[in-house]
Amino acid sequence: MCGQEFFERYEDWPRDCSIEGTLIVSDSVASLLANRFHVLDSRVGQFPARSRAATILGADAEALTLQKGLESRFAQVDRIASADEIGLLPANTVLLWCESRELAEIPEAERTAIGAIARDHLREGGMFCAVGLVAEGIGQWTTKKSDGGWEPEPSGLNLFPDGWIVFHEEGGAAREATVVPPELAQRCVAVSLERGSALVLSGRRVCLRGSGSATFSLAASGHLPAKTHRLHERTGDVSTAASSALLDWTQWRREAIERTLEPFPPEYAAAPRLANGTLVIVGGGGMPRGLMRQFVDFAGAMEAELVYVPCLESEDAGGEARMLDEWKAMGVQRCTMLHTKDRSRANEDAAFLEPLRSATGIWFGGGRQWNFADSYYGTAAHRLMKEVLQRGGVIGGSSAGASIQADYLARATPIGNTKIIAPGYERGGLGFLRGVAIDQHFSERNRQQDLRTLVQTYPQLIGIGIDETTALIVREATAEVVGEGQVYVYSADRQTQAFQEEIYSDGAKVNLSKRGQPSE
């Protein structure tokens, strides 16, 4: 029986999916200044010229050199010798820690104080820049010398969460973290930064400044191979940068965690069958006529208690009340919007969770589906969402709100949406319909070959592609097609390698337990 078992684990995934400000790592003052301040402009360029301030924490000659190098760029440059002298800094102040010692050489109380100051400044949206050897301690892991060479230890400040950062000379291999020890696979992403470059983490996206490169590495595990990726300096708009110039740090952290979990998808996927309740899965681009009214009726009509969950990259959901207005116009008296980017809140905040406890229907909005995974996967909110189905309620969604209903999360790469297989986010769907992967905007964006590739890669899954203004209504193991477009169902036989493609139109019924065969 495939009911709504709750097997997803909250503790497996990071609580903090992004930092609030901008973090910069550079191996030396010379490297930072050689970048012609492009690094420092990457975030605070929004402020008028010479209106910003810089505060340098450091007492040695390198700190003095940095101060002189910044004076022509900033209206005010202060240099202080001790963290005790730092007060509350405005968000438009760049805080730079310039230190030629390694982190292990700095007294614990001092480095703890500096870490707390940096963390507070980032939380306020500020910019923190670590310059010199101490920058190798900005991640969770630092490098220490051992009889066998160099090895990591978990003694860093973890401002660059789950990272292990080392510097190396151009073309050199000294202290280069190209292979992560298997025992660190759980949460370690190794970054080998070529000297003369600066690494920038803003929010959750990483880019490089300077003429060198950075190599990112993950350990091998029993079911996943080692992985490396080289990043080069980006040019142009960060939103359009190629993968060779921009990566998502949270996705890499999730990939590292995957190396310690059981393989996903499992060798034998669960059958796509609902024990209770109804799913309404829309391919985006508009609703089939009358479908939202049908959704409300499934939830109890005038007695419905509805929850709308928007799909947003920011915490601000102020412009998302239209769905509630539509429901109220239909006569629904009890409807609520829930949105958070805080996993802790989605797991522990009783007031936030309360509407889900009695909800009879939930609707997931459109956007980028990885946002749902970041906010809710494995949380108490996720458990309560599944309980809506268990007690016979309805869950619906369009576009991203369609894909998230599967347990395999298709097309979840945070940077771009062209790749249907997104390592680190495959185990990200909320799993209302097991054993499937769901893609949307299907024919309109020519996504047929993508879904074929996914099913050929994972023949234990059923691939479902839904056109725009088209929906599947799922009860038990039967899915009914509604709307103007078509629904594509792909399945494969692992023994015979046979691949099956079925295409269904309005009114057709699909028996999902028969891997895409029409029901009689």
N, C-alpha and C positions, 0 to 999 in steps of 0.2 A: 504493500500500500504506500502510495506517495502522497502523504499529507503535507502539512506545513511544519515539518520538523525544523527546529532551530539548532543548527550545527555550526554556524558562523561564530568566530571567536573575536571578541573585541580586543583582547590583549595582544593579538598578533600584529596589529597595525599601528602606525604612529598616531599619536594624538595631535601633534603639531605638524600640519601638512605644509605650512609655509612660515616664513618669518615676516614680520611687519615692515621692516625697513630694508636697507641695502647693506650687505656685508661684502667687504673687499679684502682679498688676500694678495699680498705682493711680497716677493722675497727680499727686496731692498729698496732704499730710498731712490737709488739710481733708476731702478726699473719703474717705480711709480712716476718719477718726474719725466722719464723718457717717453712715457705714454702721452705727454703733452696735455695732461689733465683730463683726457677723454674719460678716464675711469671715474674721476670725481664728478664729471658732468652727467654720468649715466642716470643719475636720479635727481640730483639737486639743481640741475640746469633750469628747472622751473622758476627759480628765484632770479631776480634781476642781477645783472653783472655787479660784482663787488658789494652786493648786499649781504652776502653770506659770511659766516665766521667759521674758523677752523680752530680746534683745540687739540694740541699735540701732547700726549702723555709720554714723556721720555726725557732722560737727563744726559745722555751721552752725545758724542759729536755727531752721530748720524741724525739724531733728533734736531740738533741745531741746523744741520744742512737742510733737513726737510722744512724747517721753519722758514729759512731764507728762500727756499724754492717756492713756497706757497704765498709769500707776502705780496707778490705782484698779481695774484689771482683773487685773493680774498680781502674783504674790507678790514677784517680783524683776524689776526693769527696769534693765539696764546700758546705758550709752552709751559707745562708744569711738570714737576719732577715726581709727584706722588699722587696716587689715586685719592688720597684723603683731601686733596685740594679741589677735586671736581665736585661742583654742585649740580643742580638740575640744568641740563642743557636744552636749549630750544631745538626743535626738530630740524631746523635748517642749518644747524651747526654740524660740521663734519668732525667726528671724533676719530683721531688717529693714534694708534698705539705703536710707537716706534721703539723697537727693542732688539739689540744684537744678541742677547742671551737666548738660549733655548728655554722653553717653558719649565723644564725640570730644574733649571738653575735659579728660578725665581721662587722665593719663599711662598709657601702654600697660602698663607693669609693674604698676601699681596695679589697673587693671581686670582684668588677667589673674589676679592673685592673688585678687581678690574673686570672679571667676567660678569659680575652682577651689574656693574655700571654699563657695560656694553649691551647686556641683555635688556636693561631698562630703556636705553637709548633706541635700540632697534624696535622695541615694543611701541615706542612713541612715533615710529615711522622715520627715524633718523638714519644716518649713514655712519657705519663703523668700519674703519680700515686698519687691519693688522699688517705691520710692515717689519720685515726682518725675519730672523730665524724663529721668533716667537709665533709667527703666523702658522708654523707647522703644528701648533697646539690648539688651533681654533676649532678643529673637528673634535669628535668624541675620542679618537685614538691619536696617540702620539708615537713617535719612533724612538726606540732606544737601542743601544748597541748591545749585541750578545755575542757569544762565542761563534755562532753560525753566521754572523753578519748583522743585519738590522731586522728588528721585529717590532710590531706595534704593541702598545699597551693602552688600556682604556683610562687614560689620565688627562685627556684634553678638556677644554672648556665646553665643548659640544655646542658652540654657537653655529657651526656648520654641522647640523645634526647628522649623526651616524657616519660622519666623514673621517677619512684618514688621509691627511694632506702631507706630501713630501715634495721637496724641490730637487731638480736635477739639472745638470748642465746640458746645453744643446748637444744632442747626439750622444750624450753620456748615459751610463746605466747606474751610476752611484746613487744609492738610496732610492732607486726608482721603483715605485710601487705598481708594477705591472701584473703581479700575481698576488692575489689576496689569500692568505692562509685559510684553509678550509674551516678551521675552528672559529674564524671571525665572520663566517658567512651570514650569521643571523642578522646583523644590522650594519655591516661595514661596506661602504663604497670607497674604494681607494682612488685618490687623485694624485697623479704625478705631474707636477707643474713645472714646466720649463722655465729656467731663470730668464728674467727679462720680460715676463708676462705678469698679468694680474687677473685673478679670477673674481668674478662678480656674481653674487647670489642676491637676486632681488625678488622677494616674494617666495617663489619656488623655482624660478628659472635661472639657469646658469649660462653665462657667456664669458668670453675671454677677451682681454685687451692686451695688445702687444704683438710682437712678431713671432712669438713661439707657439707652443701648443700645450694642451693638457690631455693626459690619458686617463680615462676612467675605467676602473676594473672591478669585476665581481668574481667571487670564488666559484669554482665548480661544486656541484653537489651530486648526490646519487642519481638524480634524474635531469639535471640541468648542467650544461657545459659552462666553463669559464667564459667570461665575456669582457671584451675591451672595446673602447670607443674613443677616438681622438677628436678633440674639439679645437677648432682654429678661430682666429679673431673674426667676429661678426662685423658686417657692414650693413648700413641701412636700418630699416625699421625692425625692431626686435620681434614684432608680431609676424613678420614675413620671412624671418631668417630660416635657412635650411638647417637640417639636423646636424650638419657638420659644424655649425656655428652657434647652436643653441640646444640645450637639453633641459628636461624637467627633472629636478632633483628628487621630488617626491616619487616619481615613477621609478627612478633608480633605487631609491630606498626600499620601495615595495619589491623590486626585483631581488634585492639582497635578501629580504625576508622570505620570499618564495623558496629560496634555496634550503630552508630549514623545515618546510612544511611538506605534507604528503603531496604527491603529484596531483595536478589539476589541469584539465578535467580528469576525473578518475577513469580507470580503464573501462569500467562498465558504468555508464551514466544512468542516473535514475530515469524511470519512464516519465514522460511529460503528462501527468494526470493530476487533476485537482480532486482532493477528497471532499472539499466543500467550497462554496463561493464561486465567484465569477471574475474573469479577467476581461478587460476591454483594452485591446492593443492597437493603437492607431499609428499609421506610417508617416504622420506629419503632413504639413502643407494644407491643413484645413480638415474639418470634421465631416464625415458622411452625414447627410441630412437626418436630423432627428436622433442622432446617436447620443448626444449629451442628455437629452430628455430620457432616453432609454437607460443610460447610466444612473441617473437620479432615481428612476423607478426601481432598478436593481437594488439600490441602496435603501429603499423604503419610501420613496416618493416624498410626501409632505412630512413624513416622520424621519426622514434621513438625517443622519449626523455626518457631515462631510468634512474632509480635511484636504486642503490643497497644498502640495509640496512643490514649490518652484525649483528650477534648476539654474543656479546662479554661481558665478565665481566670486562674488563679493557678498559681504554680510548684509548689505542694504537691499531689502526687498520692498521698498516703498512704492515702486511702480507696478506691483504684481497683484493688485486687488481686483482686477477685472473678472477673474474667475469667480470670486465671491459674489460680485455684482450680478453675474449671469445666473448663478444659482439662486440668489435671492429673488431675481426677477421671475424665476420658475416657481417661487413659493417656498423654497427651502428656508427654514427658520434658523437652523443651527449649522453653521459652517465656519471654518477656521482655516487660517493659513499658518503653516509651520515652516520655518526656515532657520537654519543655523549652519555656520562653517566650523562650529566648535564641537568636536566629537565628544568631549566630556559632557557638554550640555545635553547632547542627544542620548547620552547614556545615564546621566545622573540627575538631571533637573526635573523634579517631580511636576512642576507647573508646566514646563514645556511638553512633557509626555502625556499630561492628563487628557487632552482631546483625543488621543489615539486609543485610550482605554475603552471608550464607548462608541468610537466611530463605526459607521456602517459602510462607509465608502471613502476611498483615498484616490486622488488624482495627481499624477506626476507630470510636471510641465516639461517643455522642450528646452534644449540648450546643449550642453556637453555632458554626456552621461557620467563621466568620471567624477563630476561634482557630487552626485548622489552617493557614489561609492565612498568618497572621502568623508562625507558627513555622517553616513548612517550604517555602513556595513558593519555587522557584528554588534551594534549598540542595542540598548534596551528599546530604542525607538524602532529599530529593525524587527526585533522580536514582536513588538506590539502591532506592527504592520502585518506581519504574518498571521497574527491572531484575528485580525479583521476577516481574513478568508476562512480561518478555522470556524468562526461562528456564523459563516454563511454570507458575509458581506461581499463587496465588490471593490476591485482595484483596477484603475485605468490609467492611461497615460498616452501621450503622443510624442513622436520623435524620440528624444532621449528618454522620455517617459515610457516609451515602448521597449527600448533595448534593456532598460534597467530591470524589467520584469523577469528576464531570464537569469539563470545562475551563471552562465558564461557571458561575460560582458564584451560584446563586439564593439569595435571601432572606438576604443576608449583612450587612445593616445592623447595626452594633454596638449601636445604641440602638433597642430594639424589634425585632420580627421580622415586622411586618405588611407591609413593602414587599418585593416580590420582586425588584425592580431596585434594586441598591445601588451607585450610582456610587462608584468607587474600589475596589470589591471584586468587580466583575464578572469581571475578570481575576484570579481567585483560586483557582479550582478546581485540583486536582492533575492533571487531564487524563488519567486512566486510560481514560476513554471520551470520545472527541473528538466535537465537533459537537452536544452535547446540553446541556440544563439539567435538573437533577433536583430535584424538590420532594417533600416527605414529609409524613406526617400529613395526607394529601391530602383525602379526603372528610370526615374527622372535623373538619377545620378549614375546610371549604368554600373550598378554595384553587383551584377550577377557573378562575374568572375571572382570577385573578392569572396563572396559567400561560398562559391564552389571550392575555392582554395582552402577556406577554413574547415569545411566539412571533410575534404580530402586529408587535411592535416589531423583532424580529430573526428574520425569516422564514428565514434561513439555518440556524437551529437547530431541533432536535427537542426538544420539551418532554415530559418524562416525569414524571408524578405518581403516587406510590405510596402506597396506603393503609397503615394500621397493620396489624401482623401479616401483612404481605404482602411478597414479595420478587421481584426479577428476578435470574435467573442468566444471565449473559451469557458466551457463547463465540462467537468470531468475530463475525458480524453478527446472530446469533440470540439473543434473550432469551426465556427461559421464565418464566412467571408461576407462583409458588408461594405458597399461603397463603389466608387467609380472605377478604381484600378484593379490590380491583380495582386495575388499573394503567391509567392514562390516557396515551395517546400523542397529542400534538398536533403538527401540521406545517402549513406554509403554502406556497403556490406564489407566488413573487414576480411571475411574469408574469401569471397569471390572477387573483391575489388570492384564490384559493380556499383555504379553511381546512378542515382535516380533523381530526376527533376520533374516535379509536378507543378502545374500552374493552375490556379483557381480564380474564379471570378465571382461576382456578387451572387449570393444565395447558395454557393457551394459549401458543403460540409467536409471537413477533413478529420479523419480519425488519426490523431497524432500517435497513438500507441502502435499503429501499423506503419510507422515511418513513411508518412506522406501518401499512403494509399487512400483514395476516396472512400468514405464510409458508404455502406450500402443503404 
